[in-house]
Amino acid sequence: MSTPEFGKMVLKNIVIYPVKSLKGIELHESYVEDRGLAHDRRWMIVDKNYQFVTQRKHAKLCFIDIAYRDEMVILKHEGHSDLPLSHNGLTQEVEVTVWEDRCSALLGAEGANQWISEVLGFEAYFVYMHEGSERRVEQKIIKNDALVSFSDGYPILTLSEESMEGLNEKLEVALPIGRFRANLIVSGVGEAHEEDHWKEYTIGDTVILQGVKKCARCIFTAIDQSTGEKGKEPLTTLASYRKENNKIMFGMNAITNKTGKIKVGDIIEIKTRH
């Protein structure tokens, strides 16, 4: 891993979440596409009505382990055989619902769907976002044709270590930064929540991102990923100093203005600010 340069803002970690609401995987490098990091939230679990399923209602999802080898997602759960997830050979298109959006997806293989149904205890399916599927970012926030995967609303979430350190100083028990499921962890920004003000910024020599909206946080951040139990923190503490319009904000959502490859240690430069 690259050592941050003194006085420079750098990309400290890259994290993708291949299956929405399951665990993340840290990468040394990744490709930033129009709809987010390559392979990030391209898979999703849905119920029999093709409505998305997340830890908000089904905390047992946190007990599914995930590995990533040669662009193949491998899922693991106690008492079940390892499940390799591949979109190769999938042909059946279905319409799925993510929040208020409906978009096209490919239905997972029969064996995979049986596996997740047994783990969850109800009829469930895997679906894959194919390249022809078009889901747009939240239009009332930004008039833009930017695409998004199965993430909640925007392609990329950026969070600084300084913001996390500021929160942990206020908590009785420090929490890992992974609770907030950011894609890009940055370091060297100076002050907590500096990322809120980044309108357009570059990562490395190629990629340009546009910060569009602070990220509103929900009960997901209060789920202990080792036990599946829901608590009051960090939401109670965050509400004391990060509440805007009755929403708790932490981290900055971004869209892609220029695609390209990024790697841990890349320098971040701010072009314009909010």
QUIPELIN-V379771 format. One line per field, one symbol per residue. ss: DSSP state (H for helix, E for strand, - for the rest). phi: phi as a letter, one per 20 degrees, with the letter a starting at -180 (. if undefined). burial: b if it has 24 or more other ideal C-beta (glycine too) atoms within 12 Angstrom, else e. A space follows every 50 residues. Layout:
# QUIPELIN-V379771
ss->???
phi->???
burial->???
This chain:
# QUIPELIN-V379771
ss->--------EEEEEEEE--E-----EEE-EEEEE--EE-----EEEEE--- EE------HHHHH-EEEEE--EEEEE------EEE-------EEEEEE-- EEEEEEE--HHHHHHHHHHH---EEEEE-------E----------E--- -----EEEEEHHHHHHHHHH------HHHH---EEEE------HHHHEEE EEE---EEEEEEEEEE--HHHHE------E----HHHHH---EE--EEEE EEEEEEEE-EEEE---EEEEEEE-
phi->.fegfgmdeceebccdcgdgmefececebbdedgepfgmeledbdcefem efdcfgdcffffeeeccbclmdeddcbgncfgdedcefnfcfeceddcle ecbebefffgffffgffffenbfbcecceefefcceffffebfbegebee fgbcfcddbefffffffffeefcfdfffgelfecddcnendgmgfgeeec bdcmecfcdcfdafefdcfgfeeffecneeceeefffgffbceclmceda ncfbdeebfqecbgnffdceebcf
burial->eeeeeeeebbbbbbbbbbbbbbbbbbbebbbbbbbbbbbbbbbbbbbeeb bbbbbeebbbbbbbbbebeeeebbbeeeeeeebbbbbeebeeebebebee bebbbbbbbeebbebbbebbeeebbbbbbbeebebbbbeeeeeeebbbbb bbbbbbbbbbbbbbebbeeebeeebbbbbbbbbbbbbbbeebbbbbebeb bbbbeebbbbbbbbbbbbebbbbbbeeeeeeebbbebbeeebeeeeebbb bbbbbbbebbebbbbbbbbbeeee
